[in-house]
């Protein structure tokens, strides 16, 4: 089957990988970008080409979400690879990295192969499996990094877990370096977290909930960064949330080009006060922080200290969320609102659109060595058409994810994905 030729006309292309931010036409042939034509240049229309008029729309490289939890295998009632891919397409995400936190844990070649095959057969976007650092997340035995990468794993991580044994993490960083594999960690000291469920401070005291000190994130992060410097390993701080964490990342980045950091859109958009009267959809890990930390995170994203923005999509069903706040599961869905929530920062002139696209597409592709993140000639035509000014409301009945635990329920956004293409094929069209 020959892919249809598509000509996208009159759109405004933003592609940080090429320093492009202006009107362009894009020609797609055989699933790839065959030509980029600036406005004012002559554009030939191939015979039988499908014309897409992108007037008043922005054309962006497809987004790559580097931290997505999926219930398959083991908890398909929460989310399948197929349902996650449909939600991703609606949010402009053309590829995502799937966390190994499944049942069973993705810690061997057969399970990586399962994810790859399931994605090939059921997903409409690109799905990249990650694998656990240790078998069963038990911090006792390292997995076979080389074989896992050969099978298709694009990074190693313990998901929501943190390796507390410094020697084990040192070995992991040293071992992963041999295969150019990224070691990604969420940093949380479980002894300091103890029974805490939200950010330690006045808000927690007011609600009568046990707090989690910022040091529970910062102390293991600083340890990890020193181990990364010691080993020369490729280290990614998966989700930071405090001003001091950003300072630590900035310091170590000054001494190494192998340290990167990410943040979830939740920690850029929300703070501890959004918990309100014990709203469990705002129970997250790390916890939502004070407004001062949120502002510091925005600054760190803008100046490049933080490299990527993720949804940290974590579907939970009614049985795990409809509990008292302290007993509810952590996590929130986010594939469908990642870009829209990020655009709030653009509309507020806190970051540029180009910088947002870089953190959502170009940078994750570079850090994890993934295809995508750029609309250069010859690259796969993974792209999205976005109306930056289209208002919409996130209502539960329109959520495509199998789980509905969105912290942005009934939130008002400005900016909507109208069309998503993967390898030159239209996989999503907004019909509202």
Secondary structure, DSSP 8 states (H G I E B T S, - for coil): -----EEEEEEEEEEGGGTEEEEEEEEEETTEEEEEEETTS-----TT-EEEE-TT-EEEE-EEEEEEE--TTT-TTT--HHHHHHHHHHTTEEEEEE-S-SSS-S-SHHHHHHHHHHHHHH-SSEEEE-B-SBGGG-SSSB--HHHHHHHT--EEE-TT-----HHHHHHHHHHHHTTT-EEEE----HHHHTT--EESSHHHHHHT--EE-THHHHHHHHHHHHHHHHHT--EEE----SHHHHHHHHHHHTT-SSEEEEEEHHHHH--GGGGTTT-GGG--SS----HHHHHHHHHHHHTTSS-EEE--EE---HHHHSS-GGGS---B--TTTHHHHHHHHHHTTSS-HHHHHIIIIIHHHHHTT-S-S---TTSB--EEEEEEEEEEE--GGG--SS----TTTT-EEEEEEEEEEETTEEEEE---
